Amino acid sequence: MTGMKTLKPVDVAVAGGGWSGLLIAKELATRTSLEVLVLERGPARGLKEYAEGMDEVDYVLRNKMMQNPAELTITHRHTPADRAAPVRQYGSFKPGTGTGGSGEHWGGISDRYLEDFFILETHLKEKYGAAKLPAGLAVQDWGIRYADLEECYWRAEQLLGVSGKAGNLRGEKIPGGNIFEAPRQHEYPTPPLVPTYSMSFFHKGATELGYHPYPLPASNLSRTYTNPDGISRAGCVYCGYCPSFGCMIGAKAQPSNTLLPVLRRRRNFALRNNCCVRRVVHRSGKATGVMYMDENGEETFQPADIVILTAWTPQNTRLLMLSGIGQQYDPATGKGTLGRNLTHQVTSGARSAVVFKEPLNSFVTSGAVGYGVADFDGDERIDSSTGLLRGGAFSRGTAPEYLPISTFGRIPAGETPRNWGAEWKKTSIRMWDRVASMAGYRGDHFAWRQNFMDLDPTYTDRWGDPLLRMTLDWTDYEYRQMEFGSRIAGEINAAAARAAGGKLVESGERQTHKPQFAHAPGRRPRYNASAYSTTHIQGGAIMGTAPERSVVNTWLQHWNMPNLFVVGSSAFPQNSSANPTLTILAVALRAADGIIGRYLKKPESLI
Ligand SMILES: Cc1cc2nc3c(=O)[nH]c(=O)nc-3n(C[C@H](O)[C@H](O)[C@H](O)COP(=O)(O)OP(=O)(O)OC[C@H]3O[C@@H](n4cnc5c(N)ncnc54)[C@H](O)[C@@H]3O)c2cc1C
């Protein structure tokens, strides 16, 4: 590129150094002799920084590991008729930045998606009939089936060392595991984490209601484990500093402690931190490299034979838009594919909480230790009177509940006359470790025609590039999901209170981690871009079997540019009740297999 600093070419340039980017890099750098370069916009970090000490103020309240919205954000509006506004504070999701991305400070819940989720459009049409499906529904099949991914799921589980108990081993239902999960070929690499005290009440309550609680699959190791790459990590010590933090002992699987140690041994791998990719550079339908701002703020051209975007959903989508690759989706006409199927996992919580007789010691915990209930997951056991096509999952996690500063003052309604003063302080101290909501809900988020992403016409980043604009709102359907979730979570709370001999109360007013959707009954919530929910945003560059309906093929190869791959949850046509990261890893492994086993044999053609 004329006038710009141009570097020596590499074989593969990867934009983004999180789970997706470093996993693809590891596969390519260890299984081939290709020279692989990862460009990561954020700083280097790892065990050394985490071991220096965890501080709730820095890491949780000041979001030390997250993308700073003052530097880069998105804009949001509910409908195309609205004017979008920039999200200026940490909002409904929190993208990570720096080596490892959000994979450093994630929680570690690592469940697989259900079998029918990969063929959702076909499945719903067969089950309910196309005419009975809600208008505007835009769910799609992925173009691959669960069976195509099962082996990659297993490879991902071994990479992470997932701790859990199988509930469906080659079709055999095993009590104590998740009997509603898709069939797996192997038991988990490590046994489940040790349940915490408060979890036992969820278990008792859910069992009393006739449900089938199981230990959540966790990437926080239950014991020392060595993965197939020879990387050994210690078992979790339940220190509690988990989501929002990097692990101080490496028990939680993170890109920095599973992938980087392997990559660092390779001479054909390089990671450049503080380098933000701004464009995929291309000519005549072929990517020729990437343009990025280097650590000194200088525009730099990095030529490459293969370009892989792994910058997570919003930035993957935005980079394609900024680079002018693909056709922007237009909800009015339904034309174009880039930016469509924007989804955000649906969550809600009970409107009640349990006051326990004794302290729970809830500071003894781990990011993914918990029980789940999948009795309503998928569509086999959902009652049609709910108005829902699919149910969702419930779980009791403990991690966000213990943080002393952010949860101080969590008092059930009516306990003290006001929320200040000596009485309030005393009650807060007495209540802090005794009040808990036992269950939260996670539901699928269907894709709808009206929810999408494009470039904002008004707001730009520091370099003058348009911000990504999200047009996203809840429909009546999600409202019914949240109501359903609140109701069942409330029933589990009540059963847990009975089991514990505790008191069931209205949930407190001050809960930092209260789901944004614990809304008033009878009032439909709007999507709230400023209240945190989950960092599970998907779509924008979805996968499929035809370029008319997808941006990338099932190997995550761009339909219009065979040497460009777009990897991550941007490829997911809709959002699951299960957390996404294990599936992100499985799909990335499949993409790596496609590049190595197919693309390299016939470079520059579609595979
Ligand atoms: C608090 C928290 C808890 C979570 N808990 C769970 C959980 O329990 N289970 C689960 O399944 N998921 C969980 N997640 C989600 C999980 O972290 C993500 O699904 C996962 O990290 C996605 O991996 P990724 O590599 O695709 O994207 P990311 O982790 O977001 O990595 C993308 C990387 O790209 C970099 N990047 C972005 N733009 C550019 C650019 N232009 N140039 C260069 N680099 C760029 C970013 O800095 C980042 O490092 C959690 C997330 C958070 C924040």
Ligand as a Chemical Component Dictionary entry (heavy atoms), coordinates in Angstrom:
data_LIG
# 
_chem_comp.id                   LIG 
_chem_comp.type                 NON-POLYMER 
_chem_comp.pdbx_formal_charge   0 
_chem_comp.three_letter_code    LIG 
# 
loop_
_chem_comp_atom.comp_id 
_chem_comp_atom.atom_id 
_chem_comp_atom.alt_atom_id 
_chem_comp_atom.type_symbol 
_chem_comp_atom.charge 
_chem_comp_atom.model_Cartn_x 
_chem_comp_atom.model_Cartn_y 
_chem_comp_atom.model_Cartn_z 
_chem_comp_atom.pdbx_ordinal 
LIG C1  C1  C 0 -17.198 -11.923 32.602 1  
LIG C2  C2  C 0 -17.372 -12.936 31.505 2  
LIG C3  C3  C 0 -17.732 -14.249 31.830 3  
LIG C4  C4  C 0 -17.897 -15.194 30.815 4  
LIG N1  N1  N 0 -18.229 -16.466 31.166 5  
LIG C5  C5  C 0 -18.412 -17.401 30.219 6  
LIG C6  C6  C 0 -18.746 -18.739 30.581 7  
LIG O1  O1  O 0 -18.841 -19.085 31.752 8  
LIG N2  N2  N 0 -18.936 -19.638 29.567 9  
LIG C7  C7  C 0 -18.827 -19.292 28.260 10 
LIG O2  O2  O 0 -19.040 -20.153 27.397 11 
LIG N3  N3  N 0 -18.491 -18.030 27.904 12 
LIG C8  C8  C 0 -18.272 -17.091 28.840 13 
LIG N4  N4  N 0 -17.927 -15.816 28.485 14 
LIG C9  C9  C 0 -17.782 -15.511 27.036 15 
LIG C10 C10 C 0 -16.402 -15.888 26.526 16 
LIG O3  O3  O 0 -15.437 -15.150 27.210 17 
LIG C11 C11 C 0 -16.340 -15.638 25.010 18 
LIG O4  O4  O 0 -17.307 -16.448 24.378 19 
LIG C12 C12 C 0 -14.994 -15.990 24.407 20 
LIG O5  O5  O 0 -13.945 -15.368 25.088 21 
LIG C13 C13 C 0 -14.957 -15.604 22.923 22 
LIG O6  O6  O 0 -13.671 -15.873 22.402 23 
LIG P1  P1  P 0 -13.139 -15.120 21.108 24 
LIG O7  O7  O 0 -11.693 -15.412 20.996 25 
LIG O8  O8  O 0 -13.985 -15.472 19.940 26 
LIG O9  O9  O 0 -13.366 -13.579 21.408 27 
LIG P2  P2  P 0 -12.624 -12.662 22.507 28 
LIG O10 O10 O 0 -12.335 -13.427 23.730 29 
LIG O11 O11 O 0 -13.448 -11.439 22.626 30 
LIG O12 O12 O 0 -11.251 -12.310 21.814 31 
LIG C14 C14 C 0 -11.184 -11.417 20.732 32 
LIG C15 C15 C 0 -9.844  -10.718 20.785 33 
LIG O13 O13 O 0 -9.728  -9.908  19.634 34 
LIG C16 C16 C 0 -9.138  -8.665  20.009 35 
LIG N5  N5  N 0 -9.536  -7.667  19.003 36 
LIG C17 C17 C 0 -10.763 -7.127  18.802 37 
LIG N6  N6  N 0 -10.729 -6.260  17.765 38 
LIG C18 C18 C 0 -9.452  -6.266  17.300 39 
LIG C19 C19 C 0 -8.806  -5.582  16.246 40 
LIG N7  N7  N 0 -9.474  -4.730  15.464 41 
LIG N8  N8  N 0 -7.486  -5.828  16.058 42 
LIG C20 C20 C 0 -6.792  -6.678  16.847 43 
LIG N9  N9  N 0 -7.365  -7.338  17.878 44 
LIG C21 C21 C 0 -8.687  -7.150  18.090 45 
LIG C22 C22 C 0 -9.674  -8.399  21.401 46 
LIG O14 O14 O 0 -8.862  -7.492  22.110 47 
LIG C23 C23 C 0 -9.688  -9.798  21.987 48 
LIG O15 O15 O 0 -8.478  -10.097 22.639 49 
LIG C24 C24 C 0 -17.731 -14.841 29.458 50 
LIG C25 C25 C 0 -17.364 -13.523 29.129 51 
LIG C26 C26 C 0 -17.182 -12.580 30.138 52 
LIG C27 C27 C 0 -16.789 -11.187 29.770 53 
# 
loop_
_chem_comp_bond.comp_id 
_chem_comp_bond.atom_id_1 
_chem_comp_bond.atom_id_2 
_chem_comp_bond.value_order 
_chem_comp_bond.pdbx_ordinal 
LIG C1  C2  SING 1  
LIG C2  C3  SING 2  
LIG C2  C26 DOUB 3  
LIG C3  C4  DOUB 4  
LIG C4  N1  SING 5  
LIG C4  C24 SING 6  
LIG N1  C5  DOUB 7  
LIG C5  C6  SING 8  
LIG C5  C8  SING 9  
LIG C6  O1  DOUB 10 
LIG C6  N2  SING 11 
LIG N2  C7  SING 12 
LIG C7  O2  DOUB 13 
LIG C7  N3  SING 14 
LIG N3  C8  DOUB 15 
LIG C8  N4  SING 16 
LIG N4  C9  SING 17 
LIG N4  C24 SING 18 
LIG C9  C10 SING 19 
LIG C10 O3  SING 20 
LIG C10 C11 SING 21 
LIG C11 O4  SING 22 
LIG C11 C12 SING 23 
LIG C12 O5  SING 24 
LIG C12 C13 SING 25 
LIG C13 O6  SING 26 
LIG O6  P1  SING 27 
LIG P1  O7  DOUB 28 
LIG P1  O8  SING 29 
LIG P1  O9  SING 30 
LIG O9  P2  SING 31 
LIG P2  O10 DOUB 32 
LIG P2  O11 SING 33 
LIG P2  O12 SING 34 
LIG O12 C14 SING 35 
LIG C14 C15 SING 36 
LIG C15 O13 SING 37 
LIG C15 C23 SING 38 
LIG O13 C16 SING 39 
LIG C16 N5  SING 40 
LIG C16 C22 SING 41 
LIG N5  C17 SING 42 
LIG N5  C21 SING 43 
LIG C17 N6  DOUB 44 
LIG N6  C18 SING 45 
LIG C18 C19 SING 46 
LIG C18 C21 DOUB 47 
LIG C19 N7  SING 48 
LIG C19 N8  DOUB 49 
LIG N8  C20 SING 50 
LIG C20 N9  DOUB 51 
LIG N9  C21 SING 52 
LIG C22 O14 SING 53 
LIG C22 C23 SING 54 
LIG C23 O15 SING 55 
LIG C24 C25 DOUB 56 
LIG C25 C26 SING 57 
LIG C26 C27 SING 58 
# 
